[in-house]
Amino acid sequence: MPPETLRIPRVVRALAFVGACAVLPGVAAAGSGPTPRQQVEERLMCYCGCADLTVRVCTCGTADAIRREIDARLENGETPDQVVAAYVSRHGAQIRSAPSKAGFELLAWITPFAAILLAGSVLVIVVRRWGRRAPAGGTGDSRGGSVPAPFLPEDQKALERVRREMREER
Amino acid sequence: MADFGALCLFVALATSGWAVLASYNGWRARLGELVLSAERAVYATWALVFLAVLSLQYCIFTDQFDLEYVASYSNRALPRLYKFTALWGGQAGSLLFWLFILVSYASLIVLTNRRRNRSLMPLVVTTLMVVSTFFLGLVSFMSRPFVRLAFMPEDGNGLNPQLQNPFMAIHPPCLYLGYVGLTLPFAFAIAALATGRLDDTWFRTTRRWTILSWFFLGTGVLLGGWWAYVELGWGGYWAWDPVENASLIPWLTCTAFLHSVMIEERKKMLRVWNLSLVIMSFLLSILGTFITRSGVISSVHSFTKSDIGPVFAAFLGLCTLVSVGLLLYRVPMLQSEHRLDSFVSRESTFLFNNLLLVGAAFAVLWGTLFPILSEAVRGVKITVGPPFFNEVMVPIAFALVTLAGICPVIAWRRASALKLVEKIQVPFWALLGAVAALLLGGVRDVYAIVSFSLATFVIATTVMEFWWGTRSRQRVTGQNAGSAFLSLVDRNKRRYGGFVVHLGFILIVIGVTGSTAFKQESTASLRRGESFSVGRYRMVFEDMVSQEDANREFMGARLAVYDGQSRRGTLVPGQNFYKAGQNPSTEVDIRYTLRDDLYLILTGFDPQEGRATLKAYLNPLVNWIWIGGGVLILGAWFAMLPDIRDRRRDAEAKLREVESRAA
């Protein structure tokens, strides 16, 4: 049955589409990102030990001290990258909240997408092969050791009940 | 009582072991009596484990602190509710509780299949009781709940303060019901593979059990988020913690199965894939337990670390070996009966939905395990935290939301591109309308615009599906709109329950987007009478308050909350000092509204200067996550109800079974 749809004039549709295409990149450019302080807080884990949280959300005293140091460093003219690097050199790579996007750690970022792309490609190939192939026969039929159960008088009653139910359903 | 509990577990180990041997040998030798004996042993195991659980609860409630478990996780002043929840507050107790759920499920399966699926049941019982025997071995020899101390302490250490929250009465049981429930479809899949009875009996029998497990696991994940929100005091609900991830991963693969099994039902395709998903979900639930228990990855949920990790790893390896081996052995019998007619079809959208869901599960698993890989390969410890997961998961989630919008309107077998365009015309205009409204409303966050507009698209396609269905039914039956709608959903509970689940999912997406993209925060150190603001709210610090009961002492800051000039109430964020514990526990206070939550945390108090240090978050739309969860639960429950087609199919299956025995 054909779906019922609302009819919208073509001119309106075209204008809306062009408008959306023109506006969205502008929105992307205008999007206000996090401040430099928030960027650094998000990139560092709090080492207080009470929870595995970033400095951005951790509420303990250690996180407060880190935030004060971040402010001081940024005021002294360091870039967010330099502040993070200073913490990594002092506390090790574990203080970063996410792997870096270089060297071995790049593997963490690309593997999920590579796996999905690879699996997607395999899926496309398999689906195409299915499309060309004739239907295969045979279900997994009954083989193997089933345990026979005796046919009891109540089974006869059940058989009659089931037949009656099916007649009623129809 | 403790000795009685321990004895029950040892006897249960014997009955469970007997159930394994008797059911397997009964199947091999075709001895119905032996199989019956195994099934009775399942009931006996359940009764014995139930008695062990009662024994432990009795010891907790009667303060028997000479028992190591009671001394570690309870104390005299602990409220009754938390004495009850202390059963799963520690490792040995939670494993016992896990075991109790498993043998309860096993007993129910045996009870409901006394006259059905007789060819599969022996190996279903074998599989379930192998898992039960493993857990009984753990609680009998490695992580024992009934170990006695050499002395009797005056009082116990008490339950972890973070677990003294009403959510802990329901969140872990829900998660366990979900995790353990995944054993049931796994057991039927193993039985089908081993016996070679690979028709649709195994998944038809377990479909409702699978939805039930998915439902409990999802509810558990959601309640876990809610617990984190009100208890952990950092203003969020999901931190991509390894233990949180461990519960999300099998839920994602289970979701994939619930979609792809529809293709197997209709077209007898994806049979290897569906068996793989069921096996994968079970193995991932065991992996999740391994992550939770072993302490191999650091986590905020590290309430219950121990040395049982290697045993779990060995069990996981054994289960993987057996199930993958069986699957490979049966691959020649699992050929598809039909082919995919077109790329533009409901089937292909389900395939891509599966790709994304399993891809999402893999991404979460990969991120969770990558620190171990890094340490093994380079010897460098790294952290994979929220920024990684947010960046990787957001594009996958957007793709899934898009599919949730397209999938319901695309036809089975072969859809014409023209029809598809025609069907998504109105939802597409709704999407563009949402983009325009958001822009006019001043929204400039790209992620938020994409997320909200895709959500609008899905809501529009789903609502239109209900509308089209109702109109068609009206034309066929001549009923009025209300009756046509009710009979439509009543006749297709699974389909329309599924759509309600989609709507719940979309409400969750809206809540997550709002509370992430538009979150505001503010911190202040205030003297009495001073105020600070976040968003539209202004909070005035009035005074410090304290309260004490037998279990804890509470100290909080009382703040008057104003929205403009109107006073909206009083919030009292504070900290609990538990008498049995060492560290204070943050107690946030929240003003809930559908528009946003005002979330206040007391991070410190200086009595000398009379200053309270406070942090405030304004979390927009966060309550839509919990409402969406409720809608999702409602939809899943509705989809589980039998409809006319299910009843007819069940009747036909019964008829086949009875007739085959008569012949």
Interface residues (C-beta under 8 A of the other chain):
Chain A: M1 P2 P3 E4 T5 L6 I8 R13 A16 F17 G19 A20 V23 L24 V27 A28 A30 G31 S32 E42 R43 M45 A51 D52 L53 T54 V57 C58 T59 C60 G61 D64 G92 A93 Q94 I95 R96 S97 A98 P99 F104 E105 A108 W109 T111 P112 F113 A115 I116 A119 G120 L123 V127 W130 G131 R133 A134 P135 A136 G137 G138 T139 G140 D141 S142 R143 G144 G145 S146 V147 P148 A149 P150 F151 D155 Q156 A158 L159 V162 R163 E165 M166 E169
Chain B: G26 W27 R28 R30 L31 G32 V35 R115 R118 S119 M121 P122 A192 A194 T195 G196 R197 L198 D199 L232 G233 W234 G235 G236 A239 D241 K268 M269 R271 S298 S299 V300 R330 M333 L334 Q335 S336 E337 H338 R339 L340 D341 S342 F343 S348 L351 F352 L355 L356 V358 G359 F362 A363 W366 G367 F370 S374 V377 R378 V380 K381 I382 T383 V384 G385 P386 P387 F388 E391 V392 I396 K419 E422 K423 Q425 V426 W429 L432 V435 A436 L439 R444 D445 V446 I449 M464 W468 R471 S472 T586 I601 T603 G604 K615 I644 R647 R648 A651 E652 K654 L655 V658 E659 R661 A662
